[in-house]
């Protein structure tokens, strides 16, 4: 039982490059979300999804796109990376939002 | 709007001393409240939730609706309790408005 799997674990990008952070869960959870974790800022919600085909913006969505074509996968896309997007990114999932969240190990992303 | 406030960014105590991590929330309805913990270089994990009314690793948290607080307490801190602690609130008006909001976190250091 893998739980929530994030890839890659580390990534360095140049300003302007694009990339996709992958998130997959094998628990048949409907709710999935992406957070970024920055020192002194805690966890901030980027985008979330309440089911396949349904996504919505969180607190800090600018510069990020998401899609949810299957229940299992919820990739996060950076279309044109900026240094301000240097952060640790966490994916989480749960059956419902009022249920405990299961987190992935995180992706450390550096934008030069 | 829902909000979670953790007034202390850093908290340092000695081993064996009592510890209290503060969490205050702003929410008009009946919230679901959680404490998550992140040990060094590990993924975030659920510590406890108010609806369970249980003690995990010696920690307890009581929901005080009058003071809109959900403080985390442990009578005798251990060195292995050193970690980042996040208070989180789940609430909304239903459907896509339902959100999970995290506080900015408190870094607890337990000194020998």
Interface residues (C-beta under 8 A of the other chain):
Chain A: X33 X35 X40 X41 X42 X43 X44 X45 X48 X50 X54 X56 X58 X90 X92 X97 X98 X100 X101 X103 X104 X105 X106
Chain B: X6 X9 X32 X34 X36 X43 X44 X45 X46 X49 X86 X88 X90 X92 X95 X96 X98 X99 X100 X101 X102 X103 X104 X105
